[in-house]
Each structure stands twice: as C-alpha cells, then as structure tokens.
C-alpha cells in the first residue's frame, strides 16, 4: 500500500511536494497507478495518479473508506519533554502508532528541557501515522506550563501519574471504557509535590503505572498502551 498524506485534500487533489517526489522519483508511479490518501482528520481514500509530476502530483479519488480506524474514546497525554530530545521523539512515534489524539508538551518545576522543535515532532507524527496506517493523526499542542495545562484542558477522566509513596490505584483499574482521557506524565525528576496537589485540586486522580520506576517516555507509552488495551 502506497499511503500519502494530503492535509489540503478538501481544496485540491494534489500531493504536497515532498510526497510527490516520493511517489514519482522513489516509487516511480505513473498515470493510473493506485495510491491511498489520508488527510489526517479521518479521511481515508483510494485514488489513482492522474498527473505524475515530481513537485505537484495530481490524483483522483476512486473510493472513500468510511470510518477507517475511528475509536470510541479519545486520549490526550500531557508530557514533560525529556532532557535527551530523542526520548521524547521516541514516545511521540510510538504513541502515534498505538493510537493517541492529542499530545501536549508541558514545562514542570523539575523540567530540564524547556524548548522543543515542533516542526520536527510534527514530521515524526506524520511518518509514524503513515507507517501504522492511521486516518486520524494526533494533534501536537503548543508547549505550555503545568499550571496552564491543568486550567485549560478538560476530559471526562483526568489522571496524574507520579512516583510518590501514597495511596494510588493502578491506571488500568481506573479507566472507564469509551471515555475521553487526559493523563499527565512528569519529567525525569517527577512532578513536585506541590504540582501533584494542584492537579488533585483541579480534579485529577493520582495513579500508578506499575511497581517499576519508569523513564518519562516509557511511562508515556505505558499509559498509552494501558488506555488502548482497556478500550480493546
């Protein structure tokens, strides 16, 4: 399957330049060859090449595949960027492959990284979504502070995963199927106790991801997998 991402699908049936180059120069597609096109917001189509140009390859839609890959729940993970940016990139790639709707990088008290390159992360999302054949691409929100996140974002179920010794249930024991979920994942040094208290005051339930102490990116993927399995 040759899968191509066309975010402007509603206005033009032309592959973006990078996708056009891949189709014509790498795959050497010709007029009449079949491709699959996605718009990242649920549109999933079979199509045929009509104009094999390496900068603006034209195509026509031959079939609409309805409700492809639609889930009955939404998952939003807010995660502190890791000091080693490659670890955050790994999380974003794997979470996209598993299935996630929103990702918000957050700056916390113990954060060691406060700058990210959103454009690179967006490319990782597109690549991972295409590789895993997704019709819905996750939204990457702008970097914000922990305080902004807990005030501005809402969900039916809200959780904060932290490592402090206190009474916490496992995430899988708390997930209710077919609901919108928001999970906070802290930096390498964990959330501060003050942040945990603020989150709980804002309606977040404290949860554990297991008995092991996980890296930030591993915790994010574990949370993503848990929600997917509980909605299985």
JOTA-V210286 format. One record per backbone hydrogen bond with DSSP energy under -0.5 kcal/mol. CO is the residue of the C=O (numbers start at 1). NH is the residue of the N-H. E is the energy in kcal/mol with one decimal. If there is no record, write none. Layout:
<<CO;NH;E> <CO;NH;E>>
//
This chain:
<<1;3;-0.8> <2;36;-3.1> <4;6;-0.6> <4;38;-2.6> <6;9;-1.4> <8;11;-1.9> <8;12;-1.9> <12;14;-1.0> <13;59;-1.9> <16;20;-3.0> <17;21;-2.5> <18;22;-1.7> <19;23;-2.4> <20;24;-2.7> <21;25;-2.2> <21;26;-1.1> <22;26;-0.6> <22;27;-2.7> <23;29;-2.6> <30;33;-2.2> <33;49;-2.4> <35;47;-2.9> <36;4;-2.7> <37;45;-2.9> <38;6;-2.9> <40;137;-2.8> <43;39;-1.4> <44;65;-2.8> <45;37;-2.9> <46;62;-2.6> <46;63;-1.7> <47;35;-2.5> <48;60;-2.4> <49;32;-2.9> <51;53;-2.6> <51;58;-1.9> <57;15;-3.0> <58;50;-2.4> <58;51;-1.6> <60;48;-2.4> <63;46;-2.5> <63;65;-0.5> <64;66;-0.8> <65;68;-0.8> <67;69;-0.5> <67;70;-1.1> <74;181;-3.1> <75;101;-2.4> <75;102;-1.9> <76;78;-0.5> <76;183;-2.4> <77;79;-0.6> <77;104;-2.1> <78;185;-2.9> <79;106;-1.8> <81;113;-0.6> <83;85;-0.9> <84;87;-2.0> <84;88;-0.8> <85;89;-2.4> <86;90;-1.9> <87;91;-2.0> <88;92;-2.5> <89;93;-2.3> <90;94;-2.6> <91;95;-3.0> <92;96;-1.9> <93;97;-1.9> <94;98;-2.4> <95;99;-2.8> <101;139;-3.0> <102;77;-2.2> <103;141;-2.7> <104;79;-2.0> <105;144;-2.0> <106;108;-0.6> <107;146;-2.1> <108;111;-1.4> <116;118;-0.8> <117;120;-0.5> <117;121;-1.8> <118;122;-2.5> <119;123;-1.7> <120;124;-1.8> <121;125;-2.1> <122;126;-2.4> <123;127;-2.5> <124;128;-2.6> <125;129;-2.7> <126;130;-2.3> <127;131;-2.4> <128;132;-1.9> <129;134;-2.4> <130;133;-1.2> <135;42;-2.4> <135;137;-0.6> <139;103;-2.6> <139;141;-0.8> <141;105;-0.6> <144;107;-2.4> <145;149;-2.2> <146;150;-2.1> <147;151;-1.1> <148;152;-2.3> <149;153;-2.1> <157;182;-2.5> <158;205;-2.9> <159;184;-2.2> <160;162;-0.6> <160;207;-2.1> <161;186;-0.6> <164;166;-1.1> <166;168;-0.7> <169;208;-2.2> <170;173;-1.4> <170;174;-0.7> <171;174;-1.4> <171;175;-1.6> <175;177;-0.5> <176;179;-0.8> <179;74;-0.5> <180;157;-2.3> <181;76;-2.8> <182;159;-2.9> <183;78;-2.6> <184;161;-2.2> <185;80;-1.6> <187;190;-2.4> <192;196;-2.1> <193;197;-2.2> <194;198;-2.4> <195;199;-2.6> <196;200;-2.4> <197;201;-2.2> <198;202;-1.4> <199;204;-2.6> <200;203;-1.5> <205;160;-2.1> <206;169;-0.8> <207;162;-1.2> <208;171;-2.3> <212;214;-0.8> <215;219;-2.8> <216;220;-2.1> <217;221;-2.0> <218;222;-2.7> <219;223;-2.4> <220;224;-2.1> <221;225;-2.8> <222;226;-2.5> <223;227;-2.2> <224;228;-2.0> <225;229;-2.8> <226;230;-2.6> <227;231;-1.1> <229;232;-1.9>>
//
